[in-house]
Amino acid sequence: MSNQIERRLARECIVKILYQRDLTDYSFEEILESFVEKRNYDNVYLENLLDLLDINSAYIDSFIIENTDLDLDGLTPIDKAIIRLAMCEFLYRDDIPCKVSINESVLIAKKFSTDDSYKFINNILDQIYKFIT
């Protein structure tokens, strides 16, 4: 399996974990204790992103609120998870081009969210990308 596919699967896992945290308020550590993914994914990337999200979640949320017209409480948990993951990559992973984060977010939204949600997520992330570049 290629590194790109393993990275995409790690992103999908992160979205699932963020979704679960949002619904349960369990910590990442508590969720990981029972998290099962049978496909191979980039575990180093997953752990790094979860650490970054755990440490910086308040800043990531405030950055989203300050730089968009989004009400995070009004978003579906899955869309919120996808946007938070992309924002974490934008802000803390210089090795990942923002366009890659946007593209991956759109693909994940097409897989896990509503039919039109990928357009919404693409629009929001494009706005933020233009703001931070």
A tleap script that builds the chain and sets N, CA, C and O, in Angstrom:
source leaprc.protein.ff14SB
mol = sequence {
  NMET SER ASN GLN ILE GLU ARG ARG LEU ALA
  ARG GLU CYS ILE VAL LYS ILE LEU TYR GLN
  ARG ASP LEU THR ASP TYR SER PHE GLU GLU
  ILE LEU GLU SER PHE VAL GLU LYS ARG ASN
  TYR ASP ASN VAL TYR LEU GLU ASN LEU LEU
  ASP LEU LEU ASP ILE ASN SER ALA TYR ILE
  ASP SER PHE ILE ILE GLU ASN THR ASP LEU
  ASP LEU ASP GLY LEU THR PRO ILE ASP LYS
  ALA ILE ILE ARG LEU ALA MET CYS GLU PHE
  LEU TYR ARG ASP ASP ILE PRO CYS LYS VAL
  SER ILE ASN GLU SER VAL LEU ILE ALA LYS
  LYS PHE SER THR ASP ASP SER TYR LYS PHE
  ILE ASN ASN ILE LEU ASP GLN ILE TYR LYS
  PHE ILE CTHR
}
set mol.1.N position { 0.862 -1.187 0.000 }
set mol.1.CA position { 0.000 0.000 0.000 }
set mol.1.C position { 0.899 1.238 0.000 }
set mol.1.O position { 1.887 1.298 0.732 }
set mol.2.N position { 0.553 2.196 -0.808 }
set mol.2.CA position { 1.401 3.382 -0.931 }
set mol.2.C position { 1.271 4.283 0.291 }
set mol.2.O position { 0.281 4.239 1.021 }
set mol.3.N position { 2.297 5.099 0.489 }
set mol.3.CA position { 2.295 6.041 1.605 }
set mol.3.C position { 1.133 7.025 1.499 }
set mol.3.O position { 0.560 7.428 2.511 }
set mol.4.N position { 0.785 7.414 0.263 }
set mol.4.CA position { -0.317 8.359 0.054 }
set mol.4.C position { -1.645 7.750 0.525 }
set mol.4.O position { -2.455 8.431 1.153 }
set mol.5.N position { -1.858 6.484 0.223 }
set mol.5.CA position { -3.090 5.816 0.659 }
set mol.5.C position { -3.098 5.657 2.170 }
set mol.5.O position { -4.125 5.873 2.813 }
set mol.6.N position { -1.961 5.282 2.741 }
set mol.6.CA position { -1.876 5.140 4.199 }
set mol.6.C position { -2.100 6.485 4.896 }
set mol.6.O position { -2.691 6.534 5.974 }
set mol.7.N position { -1.634 7.565 4.289 }
set mol.7.CA position { -1.854 8.900 4.847 }
set mol.7.C position { -3.340 9.262 4.777 }
set mol.7.O position { -3.893 9.808 5.732 }
set mol.8.N position { -3.988 8.957 3.642 }
set mol.8.CA position { -5.418 9.229 3.504 }
set mol.8.C position { -6.218 8.430 4.531 }
set mol.8.O position { -7.149 8.959 5.139 }
set mol.9.N position { -5.865 7.175 4.726 }
set mol.9.CA position { -6.564 6.358 5.721 }
set mol.9.C position { -6.347 6.908 7.133 }
set mol.9.O position { -7.251 6.864 7.967 }
set mol.10.N position { -5.150 7.424 7.395 }
set mol.10.CA position { -4.891 8.051 8.698 }
set mol.10.C position { -5.788 9.269 8.880 }
set mol.10.O position { -6.334 9.484 9.962 }
set mol.11.N position { -5.941 10.067 7.827 }
set mol.11.CA position { -6.835 11.239 7.906 }
set mol.11.C position { -8.266 10.801 8.191 }
set mol.11.O position { -8.955 11.416 9.004 }
set mol.12.N position { -8.713 9.745 7.527 }
set mol.12.CA position { -10.063 9.238 7.779 }
set mol.12.C position { -10.210 8.801 9.236 }
set mol.12.O position { -11.228 9.073 9.873 }
set mol.13.N position { -9.194 8.128 9.754 }
set mol.13.CA position { -9.219 7.713 11.164 }
set mol.13.C position { -9.276 8.927 12.091 }
set mol.13.O position { -10.023 8.927 13.069 }
set mol.14.N position { -8.503 9.945 11.790 }
set mol.14.CA position { -8.488 11.161 12.613 }
set mol.14.C position { -9.867 11.805 12.607 }
set mol.14.O position { -10.351 12.239 13.652 }
set mol.15.N position { -10.500 11.871 11.452 }
set mol.15.CA position { -11.845 12.447 11.377 }
set mol.15.C position { -12.809 11.631 12.236 }
set mol.15.O position { -13.631 12.201 12.954 }
set mol.16.N position { -12.715 10.314 12.169 }
set mol.16.CA position { -13.582 9.457 12.994 }
set mol.16.C position { -13.337 9.709 14.485 }
set mol.16.O position { -14.278 9.754 15.278 }
set mol.17.N position { -12.072 9.872 14.855 }
set mol.17.CA position { -11.720 10.109 16.258 }
set mol.17.C position { -12.198 11.491 16.703 }
set mol.17.O position { -12.749 11.631 17.796 }
set mol.18.N position { -11.995 12.511 15.872 }
set mol.18.CA position { -12.495 13.856 16.197 }
set mol.18.C position { -14.019 13.850 16.341 }
set mol.18.O position { -14.573 14.473 17.247 }
set mol.19.N position { -14.678 13.140 15.439 }
set mol.19.CA position { -16.142 13.015 15.480 }
set mol.19.C position { -16.577 12.393 16.808 }
set mol.19.O position { -17.479 12.893 17.479 }
set mol.20.N position { -15.925 11.310 17.164 }
set mol.20.CA position { -16.270 10.627 18.418 }
set mol.20.C position { -15.990 11.513 19.630 }
set mol.20.O position { -16.774 11.530 20.578 }
set mol.21.N position { -14.884 12.242 19.606 }
set mol.21.CA position { -14.572 13.135 20.726 }
set mol.21.C position { -15.629 14.222 20.861 }
set mol.21.O position { -16.030 14.575 21.969 }
set mol.22.N position { -16.073 14.746 19.732 }
set mol.22.CA position { -17.083 15.803 19.741 }
set mol.22.C position { -18.408 15.302 20.321 }
set mol.22.O position { -19.104 16.040 21.018 }
set mol.23.N position { -18.745 14.066 20.034 }
set mol.23.CA position { -20.019 13.519 20.504 }
set mol.23.C position { -19.968 13.011 21.939 }
set mol.23.O position { -20.986 13.001 22.631 }
set mol.24.N position { -18.783 12.587 22.393 }
set mol.24.CA position { -18.700 11.943 23.706 }
set mol.24.C position { -17.920 12.739 24.737 }
set mol.24.O position { -18.083 12.505 25.935 }
set mol.25.N position { -17.091 13.657 24.317 }
set mol.25.CA position { -16.169 14.377 25.198 }
set mol.25.C position { -15.108 13.473 25.826 }
set mol.25.O position { -14.462 13.864 26.798 }
set mol.26.N position { -14.924 12.266 25.280 }
set mol.26.CA position { -13.811 11.423 25.714 }
set mol.26.C position { -12.515 12.030 25.192 }
set mol.26.O position { -12.519 12.733 24.181 }
set mol.27.N position { -11.418 11.763 25.870 }
set mol.27.CA position { -10.116 12.238 25.390 }
set mol.27.C position { -9.678 11.382 24.209 }
set mol.27.O position { -10.207 10.295 23.979 }
set mol.28.N position { -8.701 11.895 23.468 }
set mol.28.CA position { -8.157 11.112 22.361 }
set mol.28.C position { -7.617 9.780 22.874 }
set mol.28.O position { -7.805 8.738 22.246 }
set mol.29.N position { -6.956 9.826 24.003 }
set mol.29.CA position { -6.381 8.619 24.590 }
set mol.29.C position { -7.461 7.582 24.894 }
set mol.29.O position { -7.285 6.396 24.615 }
set mol.30.N position { -8.579 8.035 25.467 }
set mol.30.CA position { -9.679 7.116 25.775 }
set mol.30.C position { -10.285 6.531 24.500 }
set mol.30.O position { -10.621 5.348 24.455 }
set mol.31.N position { -10.418 7.341 23.491 }
set mol.31.CA position { -10.986 6.862 22.221 }
set mol.31.C position { -10.042 5.863 21.563 }
set mol.31.O position { -10.484 4.838 21.044 }
set mol.32.N position { -8.743 6.159 21.582 }
set mol.32.CA position { -7.770 5.270 20.947 }
set mol.32.C position { -7.714 3.893 21.603 }
set mol.32.O position { -7.372 2.909 20.947 }
set mol.33.N position { -8.048 3.817 22.889 }
set mol.33.CA position { -8.031 2.527 23.585 }
set mol.33.C position { -8.983 1.521 22.942 }
set mol.33.O position { -8.724 0.318 22.957 }
set mol.34.N position { -10.076 2.013 22.382 }
set mol.34.CA position { -11.048 1.095 21.778 }
set mol.34.C position { -11.180 1.281 20.259 }
set mol.34.O position { -12.024 0.648 19.624 }
set mol.35.N position { -10.348 2.148 19.687 }
set mol.35.CA position { -10.440 2.431 18.251 }
set mol.35.C position { -9.866 1.267 17.450 }
set mol.35.O position { -8.767 0.790 17.733 }
set mol.36.N position { -10.614 0.818 16.453 }
set mol.36.CA position { -10.163 -0.287 15.608 }
set mol.36.C position { -10.256 0.138 14.151 }
set mol.36.O position { -11.298 0.596 13.682 }
set mol.37.N position { -9.158 -0.023 13.457 }
set mol.37.CA position { -9.127 0.181 12.001 }
set mol.37.C position { -8.313 -0.972 11.441 }
set mol.37.O position { -7.131 -1.109 11.758 }
set mol.38.N position { -8.927 -1.797 10.617 }
set mol.38.CA position { -8.264 -2.999 10.114 }
set mol.38.C position { -7.337 -2.725 8.936 }
set mol.38.O position { -6.444 -3.523 8.650 }
set mol.39.N position { -7.542 -1.613 8.257 }
set mol.39.CA position { -6.668 -1.271 7.135 }
set mol.39.C position { -5.390 -0.627 7.677 }
set mol.39.O position { -5.393 -0.013 8.744 }
set mol.40.N position { -4.308 -0.780 6.930 }
set mol.40.CA position { -3.046 -0.155 7.321 }
set mol.40.C position { -3.120 1.344 7.067 }
set mol.40.O position { -3.547 1.781 5.998 }
set mol.41.N position { -2.705 2.121 8.044 }
set mol.41.CA position { -2.665 3.568 7.906 }
set mol.41.C position { -1.368 4.086 8.490 }
set mol.41.O position { -0.662 3.359 9.188 }
set mol.42.N position { -1.050 5.336 8.209 }
set mol.42.CA position { 0.180 5.969 8.668 }
set mol.42.C position { 0.014 6.335 10.147 }
set mol.42.O position { -0.490 7.406 10.483 }
set mol.43.N position { 0.444 5.432 11.010 }
set mol.43.CA position { 0.247 5.603 12.446 }
set mol.43.C position { 1.056 6.765 13.013 }
set mol.43.O position { 0.594 7.452 13.925 }
set mol.44.N position { 2.253 6.992 12.486 }
set mol.44.CA position { 3.082 8.110 12.957 }
set mol.44.C position { 2.379 9.434 12.670 }
set mol.44.O position { 2.330 10.320 13.523 }
set mol.45.N position { 1.840 9.556 11.468 }
set mol.45.CA position { 1.097 10.764 11.094 }
set mol.45.C position { -0.136 10.931 11.993 }
set mol.45.O position { -0.398 12.023 12.499 }
set mol.46.N position { -0.883 9.851 12.184 }
set mol.46.CA position { -2.080 9.906 13.023 }
set mol.46.C position { -1.731 10.392 14.431 }
set mol.46.O position { -2.382 11.297 14.953 }
set mol.47.N position { -0.729 9.809 15.032 }
set mol.47.CA position { -0.351 10.199 16.399 }
set mol.47.C position { 0.127 11.645 16.451 }
set mol.47.O position { -0.206 12.371 17.388 }
set mol.48.N position { 0.908 12.073 15.451 }
set mol.48.CA position { 1.382 13.451 15.418 }
set mol.48.C position { 0.220 14.432 15.315 }
set mol.48.O position { 0.176 15.423 16.044 }
set mol.49.N position { -0.718 14.161 14.416 }
set mol.49.CA position { -1.858 15.064 14.241 }
set mol.49.C position { -2.752 15.082 15.476 }
set mol.49.O position { -3.241 16.140 15.872 }
set mol.50.N position { -2.967 13.929 16.082 }
set mol.50.CA position { -3.795 13.912 17.298 }
set mol.50.C position { -3.123 14.691 18.418 }
set mol.50.O position { -3.796 15.383 19.182 }
set mol.51.N position { -1.803 14.588 18.522 }
set mol.51.CA position { -1.087 15.393 19.521 }
set mol.51.C position { -1.258 16.880 19.234 }
set mol.51.O position { -1.543 17.665 20.139 }
set mol.52.N position { -1.082 17.265 17.965 }
set mol.52.CA position { -1.245 18.677 17.588 }
set mol.52.C position { -2.672 19.158 17.847 }
set mol.52.O position { -2.874 20.260 18.356 }
set mol.53.N position { -3.650 18.340 17.502 }
set mol.53.CA position { -5.050 18.707 17.726 }
set mol.53.C position { -5.360 18.814 19.211 }
set mol.53.O position { -6.097 19.708 19.628 }
set mol.54.N position { -4.811 17.919 20.003 }
set mol.54.CA position { -5.060 17.931 21.444 }
set mol.54.C position { -4.489 19.200 22.083 }
set mol.54.O position { -5.154 19.858 22.882 }
set mol.55.N position { -3.268 19.525 21.725 }
set mol.55.CA position { -2.586 20.683 22.303 }
set mol.55.C position { -3.181 22.008 21.815 }
set mol.55.O position { -3.264 22.977 22.570 }
set mol.56.N position { -3.594 22.035 20.535 }
set mol.56.CA position { -3.962 23.296 19.892 }
set mol.56.C position { -5.437 23.433 19.543 }
set mol.56.O position { -5.797 24.336 18.788 }
set mol.57.N position { -6.299 22.570 20.064 }
set mol.57.CA position { -7.707 22.582 19.630 }
set mol.57.C position { -8.397 23.911 19.906 }
set mol.57.O position { -9.184 24.373 19.080 }
set mol.58.N position { -8.125 24.529 21.032 }
set mol.58.CA position { -8.767 25.820 21.337 }
set mol.58.C position { -8.326 26.886 20.334 }
set mol.58.O position { -9.143 27.679 19.866 }
set mol.59.N position { -7.033 26.901 20.005 }
set mol.59.CA position { -6.549 27.889 19.031 }
set mol.59.C position { -7.119 27.607 17.639 }
set mol.59.O position { -7.523 28.533 16.936 }
set mol.60.N position { -7.153 26.344 17.244 }
set mol.60.CA position { -7.700 25.979 15.931 }
set mol.60.C position { -9.145 26.450 15.827 }
set mol.60.O position { -9.530 27.050 14.824 }
set mol.61.N position { -9.949 26.184 16.856 }
set mol.61.CA position { -11.348 26.619 16.840 }
set mol.61.C position { -11.458 28.140 16.794 }
set mol.61.O position { -12.270 28.677 16.041 }
set mol.62.N position { -10.657 28.836 17.585 }
set mol.62.CA position { -10.733 30.300 17.579 }
set mol.62.C position { -10.269 30.855 16.236 }
set mol.62.O position { -10.815 31.852 15.763 }
set mol.63.N position { -9.279 30.234 15.618 }
set mol.63.CA position { -8.813 30.661 14.302 }
set mol.63.C position { -9.935 30.513 13.274 }
set mol.63.O position { -10.156 31.410 12.460 }
set mol.64.N position { -10.640 29.387 13.311 }
set mol.64.CA position { -11.757 29.154 12.385 }
set mol.64.C position { -12.834 30.223 12.606 }
set mol.64.O position { -13.324 30.816 11.645 }
set mol.65.N position { -13.195 30.463 13.843 }
set mol.65.CA position { -14.262 31.418 14.177 }
set mol.65.C position { -13.871 32.831 13.746 }
set mol.65.O position { -14.691 33.563 13.192 }
set mol.66.N position { -12.615 33.216 14.002 }
set mol.66.CA position { -12.163 34.574 13.700 }
set mol.66.C position { -11.982 34.830 12.197 }
set mol.66.O position { -12.043 35.975 11.751 }
set mol.67.N position { -11.763 33.780 11.431 }
set mol.67.CA position { -11.438 33.972 10.018 }
set mol.67.C position { -12.511 33.457 9.052 }
set mol.67.O position { -12.285 33.405 7.843 }
set mol.68.N position { -13.653 33.086 9.575 }
set mol.68.CA position { -14.793 32.680 8.747 }
set mol.68.C position { -16.059 33.205 9.410 }
set mol.68.O position { -16.018 33.793 10.491 }
set mol.69.N position { -17.169 32.984 8.748 }
set mol.69.CA position { -18.449 33.336 9.366 }
set mol.69.C position { -19.124 32.092 9.947 }
set mol.69.O position { -20.339 32.074 10.142 }
set mol.70.N position { -18.338 31.066 10.220 }
set mol.70.CA position { -18.883 29.803 10.722 }
set mol.70.C position { -19.241 29.890 12.195 }
set mol.70.O position { -18.547 30.523 12.991 }
set mol.71.N position { -20.332 29.243 12.529 }
set mol.71.CA position { -20.694 28.961 13.914 }
set mol.71.C position { -20.398 27.474 14.098 }
set mol.71.O position { -21.154 26.627 13.622 }
set mol.72.N position { -19.308 27.158 14.782 }
set mol.72.CA position { -18.907 25.756 14.900 }
set mol.72.C position { -20.005 24.889 15.499 }
set mol.72.O position { -20.150 23.725 15.128 }
set mol.73.N position { -20.779 25.449 16.422 }
set mol.73.CA position { -21.859 24.676 17.030 }
set mol.73.C position { -22.961 24.353 16.023 }
set mol.73.O position { -23.734 23.417 16.227 }
set mol.74.N position { -23.033 25.119 14.948 }
set mol.74.CA position { -24.046 24.894 13.928 }
set mol.74.C position { -23.641 23.882 12.867 }
set mol.74.O position { -24.464 23.491 12.040 }
set mol.75.N position { -22.382 23.456 12.883 }
set mol.75.CA position { -21.909 22.487 11.897 }
set mol.75.C position { -22.226 21.063 12.342 }
set mol.75.O position { -22.350 20.783 13.534 }
set mol.76.N position { -22.354 20.177 11.372 }
set mol.76.CA position { -22.480 18.770 11.732 }
set mol.76.C position { -21.143 18.317 12.325 }
set mol.76.O position { -20.095 18.841 11.948 }
set mol.77.N position { -21.167 17.367 13.230 }
set mol.77.CA position { -19.900 16.907 13.833 }
set mol.77.C position { -18.889 16.400 12.807 }
set mol.77.O position { -17.686 16.581 12.992 }
set mol.78.N position { -19.351 15.776 11.742 }
set mol.78.CA position { -18.408 15.255 10.747 }
set mol.78.C position { -17.757 16.392 9.963 }
set mol.78.O position { -16.555 16.350 9.704 }
set mol.79.N position { -18.533 17.409 9.582 }
set mol.79.CA position { -17.957 18.550 8.862 }
set mol.79.C position { -16.993 19.321 9.760 }
set mol.79.O position { -15.941 19.775 9.311 }
set mol.80.N position { -17.357 19.460 11.010 }
set mol.80.CA position { -16.475 20.140 11.972 }
set mol.80.C position { -15.156 19.384 12.095 }
set mol.80.O position { -14.090 19.999 12.140 }
set mol.81.N position { -15.220 18.064 12.150 }
set mol.81.CA position { -14.006 17.247 12.271 }
set mol.81.C position { -13.116 17.411 11.044 }
set mol.81.O position { -11.898 17.539 11.169 }
set mol.82.N position { -13.719 17.407 9.865 }
set mol.82.CA position { -12.948 17.556 8.621 }
set mol.82.C position { -12.272 18.927 8.564 }
set mol.82.O position { -11.102 19.024 8.194 }
set mol.83.N position { -12.992 19.970 8.923 }
set mol.83.CA position { -12.425 21.328 8.900 }
set mol.83.C position { -11.322 21.469 9.944 }
set mol.83.O position { -10.289 22.081 9.672 }
set mol.84.N position { -11.529 20.910 11.132 }
set mol.84.CA position { -10.486 20.982 12.168 }
set mol.84.C position { -9.213 20.274 11.731 }
set mol.84.O position { -8.114 20.782 11.956 }
set mol.85.N position { -9.346 19.111 11.110 }
set mol.85.CA position { -8.175 18.388 10.625 }
set mol.85.C position { -7.421 19.223 9.593 }
set mol.85.O position { -6.201 19.364 9.675 }
set mol.86.N position { -8.142 19.772 8.629 }
set mol.86.CA position { -7.493 20.597 7.601 }
set mol.86.C position { -6.805 21.806 8.225 }
set mol.86.O position { -5.688 22.153 7.843 }
set mol.87.N position { -7.465 22.445 9.178 }
set mol.87.CA position { -6.870 23.610 9.829 }
set mol.87.C position { -5.598 23.234 10.578 }
set mol.87.O position { -4.631 23.996 10.579 }
set mol.88.N position { -5.592 22.092 11.201 }
set mol.88.CA position { -4.390 21.633 11.901 }
set mol.88.C position { -3.242 21.456 10.906 }
set mol.88.O position { -2.108 21.844 11.187 }
set mol.89.N position { -3.538 20.872 9.749 }
set mol.89.CA position { -2.495 20.733 8.733 }
set mol.89.C position { -2.045 22.099 8.217 }
set mol.89.O position { -0.848 22.334 8.055 }
set mol.90.N position { -2.996 23.003 7.958 }
set mol.90.CA position { -2.649 24.357 7.496 }
set mol.90.C position { -1.680 25.030 8.464 }
set mol.90.O position { -0.657 25.580 8.056 }
set mol.91.N position { -2.015 24.976 9.747 }
set mol.91.CA position { -1.305 25.762 10.750 }
set mol.91.C position { -0.024 25.110 11.273 }
set mol.91.O position { 0.913 25.811 11.655 }
set mol.92.N position { 0.027 23.779 11.294 }
set mol.92.CA position { 1.125 23.116 12.011 }
set mol.92.C position { 1.933 22.117 11.192 }
set mol.92.O position { 2.908 21.562 11.697 }
set mol.93.N position { 1.554 21.877 9.951 }
set mol.93.CA position { 2.313 20.925 9.131 }
set mol.93.C position { 2.760 21.601 7.849 }
set mol.93.O position { 2.092 21.514 6.820 }
set mol.94.N position { 3.902 22.278 7.923 }
set mol.94.CA position { 4.449 22.985 6.756 }
set mol.94.C position { 4.829 22.038 5.621 }
set mol.94.O position { 4.961 22.459 4.472 }
set mol.95.N position { 5.003 20.756 5.948 }
set mol.95.CA position { 5.383 19.779 4.922 }
set mol.95.C position { 4.206 19.335 4.061 }
set mol.95.O position { 4.396 18.617 3.079 }
set mol.96.N position { 2.992 19.751 4.416 }
set mol.96.CA position { 1.804 19.378 3.651 }
set mol.96.C position { 1.252 20.630 2.975 }
set mol.96.O position { 0.795 21.547 3.659 }
set mol.97.N position { 1.287 20.683 1.650 }
set mol.97.CA position { 0.725 21.857 0.960 }
set mol.97.C position { -0.762 22.024 1.286 }
set mol.97.O position { -1.498 21.042 1.383 }
set mol.98.N position { -1.188 23.263 1.451 }
set mol.98.CA position { -2.591 23.535 1.776 }
set mol.98.C position { -3.530 22.950 0.733 }
set mol.98.O position { -4.612 22.471 1.070 }
set mol.99.N position { -3.123 22.986 -0.526 }
set mol.99.CA position { -3.974 22.433 -1.595 }
set mol.99.C position { -4.189 20.932 -1.404 }
set mol.99.O position { -5.260 20.414 -1.719 }
set mol.100.N position { -3.179 20.234 -0.890 }
set mol.100.CA position { -3.324 18.804 -0.607 }
set mol.100.C position { -4.331 18.611 0.531 }
set mol.100.O position { -5.195 17.737 0.460 }
set mol.101.N position { -4.214 19.426 1.574 }
set mol.101.CA position { -5.161 19.339 2.694 }
set mol.101.C position { -6.592 19.594 2.230 }
set mol.101.O position { -7.523 18.909 2.655 }
set mol.102.N position { -6.758 20.576 1.362 }
set mol.102.CA position { -8.097 20.884 0.851 }
set mol.102.C position { -8.628 19.712 0.033 }
set mol.102.O position { -9.769 19.287 0.220 }
set mol.103.N position { -7.811 19.194 -0.865 }
set mol.103.CA position { -8.237 18.079 -1.706 }
set mol.103.C position { -8.602 16.852 -0.855 }
set mol.103.O position { -9.629 16.214 -1.088 }
set mol.104.N position { -7.772 16.536 0.107 }
set mol.104.CA position { -8.041 15.386 0.981 }
set mol.104.C position { -9.337 15.607 1.777 }
set mol.104.O position { -10.117 14.675 1.971 }
set mol.105.N position { -9.555 16.827 2.228 }
set mol.105.CA position { -10.775 17.149 2.980 }
set mol.105.C position { -12.019 16.961 2.121 }
set mol.105.O position { -13.033 16.441 2.585 }
set mol.106.N position { -11.932 17.385 0.880 }
set mol.106.CA position { -13.052 17.221 -0.047 }
set mol.106.C position { -13.342 15.731 -0.262 }
set mol.106.O position { -14.501 15.316 -0.246 }
set mol.107.N position { -12.296 14.933 -0.463 }
set mol.107.CA position { -12.490 13.496 -0.666 }
set mol.107.C position { -13.112 12.837 0.565 }
set mol.107.O position { -13.994 11.987 0.441 }
set mol.108.N position { -12.652 13.228 1.742 }
set mol.108.CA position { -13.211 12.666 2.977 }
set mol.108.C position { -14.670 13.094 3.144 }
set mol.108.O position { -15.509 12.296 3.560 }
set mol.109.N position { -14.969 14.342 2.823 }
set mol.109.CA position { -16.351 14.822 2.923 }
set mol.109.C position { -17.257 14.058 1.960 }
set mol.109.O position { -18.385 13.713 2.314 }
set mol.110.N position { -16.776 13.793 0.753 }
set mol.110.CA position { -17.574 13.029 -0.205 }
set mol.110.C position { -17.863 11.627 0.319 }
set mol.110.O position { -18.917 11.058 0.037 }
set mol.111.N position { -16.930 11.076 1.076 }
set mol.111.CA position { -17.085 9.711 1.591 }
set mol.111.C position { -17.960 9.645 2.835 }
set mol.111.O position { -18.752 8.714 2.984 }
set mol.112.N position { -17.828 10.634 3.742 }
set mol.112.CA position { -18.454 10.514 5.057 }
set mol.112.C position { -19.592 11.494 5.336 }
set mol.112.O position { -20.350 11.293 6.286 }
set mol.113.N position { -19.728 12.535 4.541 }
set mol.113.CA position { -20.713 13.554 4.879 }
set mol.113.C position { -21.851 13.581 3.855 }
set mol.113.O position { -22.005 12.659 3.054 }
set mol.114.N position { -22.634 14.641 3.897 }
set mol.114.CA position { -23.794 14.762 3.009 }
set mol.114.C position { -23.355 15.035 1.575 }
set mol.114.O position { -22.188 15.332 1.317 }
set mol.115.N position { -24.288 14.933 0.661 }
set mol.115.CA position { -23.981 15.075 -0.764 }
set mol.115.C position { -23.341 16.418 -1.120 }
set mol.115.O position { -22.443 16.471 -1.961 }
set mol.116.N position { -23.791 17.496 -0.490 }
set mol.116.CA position { -23.286 18.827 -0.840 }
set mol.116.C position { -22.227 19.354 0.123 }
set mol.116.O position { -21.676 20.435 -0.085 }
set mol.117.N position { -21.955 18.614 1.140 }
set mol.117.CA position { -21.036 19.089 2.168 }
set mol.117.C position { -19.631 19.336 1.632 }
set mol.117.O position { -18.958 20.263 2.080 }
set mol.118.N position { -19.178 18.525 0.682 }
set mol.118.CA position { -17.822 18.714 0.151 }
set mol.118.C position { -17.670 20.091 -0.497 }
set mol.118.O position { -16.594 20.685 -0.430 }
set mol.119.N position { -18.734 20.607 -1.123 }
set mol.119.CA position { -18.673 21.935 -1.731 }
set mol.119.C position { -18.519 23.009 -0.649 }
set mol.119.O position { -17.733 23.945 -0.793 }
set mol.120.N position { -19.276 22.858 0.420 }
set mol.120.CA position { -19.209 23.778 1.553 }
set mol.120.C position { -17.810 23.770 2.169 }
set mol.120.O position { -17.228 24.827 2.410 }
set mol.121.N position { -17.281 22.593 2.417 }
set mol.121.CA position { -15.948 22.462 3.028 }
set mol.121.C position { -14.881 23.033 2.097 }
set mol.121.O position { -13.977 23.736 2.548 }
set mol.122.N position { -14.982 22.739 0.818 }
set mol.122.CA position { -14.031 23.290 -0.148 }
set mol.122.C position { -14.059 24.819 -0.120 }
set mol.122.O position { -13.008 25.461 -0.131 }
set mol.123.N position { -15.244 25.394 -0.084 }
set mol.123.CA position { -15.397 26.850 -0.057 }
set mol.123.C position { -14.766 27.451 1.208 }
set mol.123.O position { -14.016 28.423 1.125 }
set mol.124.N position { -15.065 26.884 2.356 }
set mol.124.CA position { -14.527 27.386 3.630 }
set mol.124.C position { -13.007 27.294 3.640 }
set mol.124.O position { -12.327 28.255 4.002 }
set mol.125.N position { -12.471 26.141 3.242 }
set mol.125.CA position { -11.015 25.963 3.268 }
set mol.125.C position { -10.319 26.845 2.243 }
set mol.125.O position { -9.214 27.324 2.496 }
set mol.126.N position { -10.944 27.070 1.090 }
set mol.126.CA position { -10.382 28.007 0.108 }
set mol.126.C position { -10.313 29.420 0.680 }
set mol.126.O position { -9.316 30.119 0.497 }
set mol.127.N position { -11.376 29.844 1.377 }
set mol.127.CA position { -11.383 31.175 2.014 }
set mol.127.C position { -10.234 31.307 3.001 }
set mol.127.O position { -9.508 32.301 2.989 }
set mol.128.N position { -10.074 30.312 3.846 }
set mol.128.CA position { -9.020 30.356 4.869 }
set mol.128.C position { -7.647 30.304 4.208 }
set mol.128.O position { -6.729 31.007 4.630 }
set mol.129.N position { -7.500 29.476 3.176 }
set mol.129.CA position { -6.235 29.372 2.466 }
set mol.129.C position { -5.820 30.730 1.888 }
set mol.129.O position { -4.659 31.126 1.992 }
set mol.130.N position { -6.760 31.426 1.289 }
set mol.130.CA position { -6.458 32.756 0.728 }
set mol.130.C position { -6.078 33.755 1.827 }
set mol.130.O position { -5.282 34.668 1.604 }
set mol.131.N position { -6.651 33.570 2.990 }
set mol.131.CA position { -6.364 34.460 4.118 }
set mol.131.C position { -4.956 34.219 4.664 }
set mol.131.O position { -4.258 35.173 5.004 }
set mol.132.N position { -4.533 32.962 4.751 }
set mol.132.CA position { -3.255 32.668 5.403 }
set mol.132.C position { -2.061 32.687 4.449 }
set mol.132.O position { -0.914 32.631 4.894 }
set mol.133.N position { -2.324 32.768 3.123 }
set mol.133.CA position { -1.185 32.792 2.196 }
set mol.133.C position { -0.865 34.194 1.743 }
set mol.133.O position { 0.065 34.393 0.961 }
savepdb mol mol.pdb
quit
